[in-house]
Structure formats: structure tokens, C-alpha cells
Amino acid sequence: MLSSTAACWTPARPFSRSPSRLTRILAPVVALAYARGPRENRDLVSAWNIVGIGDLVIAVSTGLLTSPSPLQRFAFDLPNELISAFPLVLIPTYLVPVSVLLHLASLAKLHRTAGGTRQAPGNGKDRPPFPS
């Protein structure tokens, strides 16, 4: 009998596990660092968001390549059929898009706060870079 990890193995699986774990483990660390010093840790938060979006891209790609569909390239002996059944279908249809939107919203907020601290080019007056 195969173990559960051996039964679910696909060629992309080892790569999809590392960013996912890294993103989850570092989330509280990055949040605490940002809470203590938003200006100093802006790059850390941006990098964490980019790794998180990359993790979601890998997860969706792995799901597409292992699910029974015309795009299936791996796991022909054990296709990923459970992802199309409720409640697991909520992961790709709801949780992944919400997660991507939250990462993008975080990056947008970081961009807005970074833009407000710089001096706008022009006549030397302190103006926000974007009109309100």
C-alpha cells in the first residue's frame, strides 16, 4: 500500500511545497516586522507578497496539470479528481482569487505609502505624486 504522500506525488509537487510553507511560516514574522517598522520593512513585505503570489501560481498550475482535463500532463494513474467536488472546489474558485487579491491589495498599499513620502518632481512644492 502506498503512503498518502507517495500517492499524491507529481513532478511539480516538491517545488510547490517549499514556497507554500515559506509563505505560511513567514506570515506572522513579516507582519510583526512591518508593524514595528513600516518604512524599514517595506521591501520585506513586498518580497513576501511576491513569493505568496508565486506560490499561488504554482499551486494553480499544479492543479491544472494534475486534474482530469485536456491540460492534464501528470498524475494519469491518480488524477486530482477531488478538487472538483464540494467543499474542495471552493479552494480554486474562491480562496485562491481572494488570496491573490489580498496580496495585490497589500502591494498597492505599500506602493501608495511609499509614493506619499517622496517629493514630486516639478516646481519644488511638496505634493503627493497622484492627485487625490
C-alpha positions in Angstrom: 0.0 0.0 0.0 1.2 3.5 -0.9 1.5 6.2 1.7 -0.6 9.3 1.3 2.4 11.4 0.2 3.5 8.8 -2.4 0.0 8.5 -3.8 -0.3 12.3 -4.4 3.2 12.8 -5.8 3.6 14.7 -9.0 6.7 16.1 -10.7 5.8 19.7 -9.6 4.9 18.7 -6.0 8.3 19.1 -4.4 8.5 22.7 -5.8 5.0 23.6 -4.8 5.6 22.6 -1.1 8.5 24.9 -0.4 7.1 28.3 -1.3 3.8 27.4 0.4 5.5 26.5 3.7 7.8 29.5 3.4 4.8 31.9 2.9 2.8 30.4 5.8 5.8 30.3 8.2 6.9 33.8 7.4 3.5 35.5 7.5 3.5 36.3 11.3 7.2 37.3 11.2 6.7 39.7 8.3 3.5 41.1 9.9 5.3 41.8 13.1 8.3 43.3 11.4 6.0 45.6 9.4 4.1 46.6 12.5 7.3 47.5 14.3 8.9 49.4 11.4 6.8 50.0 8.3 9.3 52.1 6.4 12.3 49.9 7.2 10.5 46.6 6.3 8.6 47.7 3.2 10.9 45.6 1.0 10.5 42.5 3.2 6.7 42.8 2.9 6.9 43.3 -0.9 9.1 40.2 -1.3 6.7 38.2 0.9 3.8 39.2 -1.2 5.6 38.3 -4.4 6.5 34.9 -3.0 2.9 34.4 -2.0 1.6 35.2 -5.5 4.2 32.9 -6.9 3.1 30.2 -4.6 -0.5 30.6 -5.8 0.6 30.5 -9.4 2.5 27.2 -8.8 -0.5 25.7 -6.9 -2.9 26.6 -9.7 -0.5 25.3 -12.3 0.0 22.1 -10.5 -3.8 21.7 -10.0 -4.4 22.2 -13.7 -1.7 19.8 -14.8 -2.9 17.0 -12.5 -6.7 17.4 -12.9 -8.6 15.3 -15.5 -8.8 17.8 -18.3 -7.3 18.4 -21.8 -4.5 20.3 -19.9 -3.5 17.3 -17.8 0.2 16.4 -18.1 0.9 14.5 -14.9 -0.7 12.0 -12.5 -2.6 10.0 -15.1 -2.8 7.0 -12.7 -4.1 9.1 -9.8 -5.7 12.3 -11.2 -6.7 15.1 -8.9 -10.5 14.5 -9.1 -11.4 15.6 -5.5 -10.7 19.2 -6.3 -13.8 19.3 -8.4 -16.1 18.1 -5.5 -17.6 20.3 -2.8 -16.1 21.6 -0.5 -12.7 21.4 -2.1 -13.9 23.2 -5.2 -14.0 26.3 -3.1 -10.2 26.4 -3.0 -9.6 27.2 -6.7 -12.8 29.1 -7.2 -12.9 31.3 -4.1 -9.9 31.1 -1.8 -7.1 31.4 -4.5 -8.7 34.5 -6.1 -9.3 36.1 -2.7 -5.7 35.4 -1.7 -4.3 36.9 -4.9 -6.4 40.0 -4.4 -5.2 40.4 -0.8 -1.6 40.1 -1.9 -2.2 42.7 -4.7 -4.0 45.0 -2.2 -1.1 44.7 0.1 1.4 45.6 -2.7 -0.9 48.5 -3.8 -0.9 49.9 -0.2 2.8 49.6 0.0 3.2 51.5 -3.3 0.8 54.2 -2.1 2.6 54.7 1.2 6.0 54.7 -0.5 4.7 57.3 -3.0 3.5 59.7 -0.3 6.9 60.0 1.3 8.8 61.1 -1.9 8.9 64.6 -3.2 7.1 65.0 -6.5 9.0 66.5 -9.4 8.1 69.9 -10.6 8.2 73.3 -9.0 9.7 72.0 -5.7 6.5 72.1 -3.7 5.6 69.1 -1.6 2.7 67.5 -3.5 1.5 63.9 -3.5 2.6 62.0 -6.6 -1.0 61.3 -7.5 -4.0 63.7 -7.4 -6.5 62.9 -4.6 
